[in-house]
């Protein structure tokens, strides 16, 4: 299997951290890994961090229903970089993929930590599957917004100002939003445009797995944890019952919404470190 884009964190950390435990990070939909720089910088003294810069953009691993190729893209990147099992850490989309990969290939994984990646199961999963069958997944949920999202601006500063006044982004620290503009846009003939393809973002939303319960069955092969934003709309919509069933006591709350790693990167990193230490201790006791 071939690996997707150049590995952002492999480039920036160099080779001086190879003595640290290996951690593979997976980003949320539409946010390239560089957007998380402030959050991940707080983890770098403790872990050797690697991450694909943008999932879903390698034509070898197209976005299809329930994301099977995205799982294979993650598996390929882990196999290409790491000789030993790794920690999987993922936000939103990335957390769900990390869970699925750990079920498929537990030999590659030490533990999984999902950041606001709730498990959609039961009647909610049935609704998702039904919406797909009748074509309503184009018109409900995030997909109805992402397919119309503005994607270009005359220059980076105009792009920054566009997002800075939006409620979801206004609460981010300035540097996090600057990182989003730096790593989330690229030049094009009339200025800058979003790097994360709008059609791919929409396809990922449309393909949200309705079979995630098959991956979340107990017993799970490795320790798994979850950190939930107190005001997360996504967790409110999906419910947390099935997530709590899976992770048990490895469940924590953090002040913030679905994007809390970007809203409060230092606080999110502190919670993440504490939970990862707990999960690693559980792995050693197995």
Secondary structure, DSSP 8 states (H G I E B T S, - for coil): ----S-BHHHHHHTTTTTTSEEEEEE--TT--GGGGHHHHHTTTTTEEEE-BSSTT--GGG---GGGHHHHHHHHHHHHHH-SS-EEEEEETHHHHHHHHHHHH-GGGEEEEEEES-----THHHHHHHHHHHHTGGGTSTTHHHHTT---EESSHHHHHHHHHTSHHHHTS-HHHHHHHHHHHEEEETTEEEESS-HHHHHHHHHT--S-HHHHS-SS-SSEEEEEEETT-HHHHHH-SHHHHHHHTT-EEEESS-TTHHHHSHHHHHHHHHHHHHHHHHHHHH-
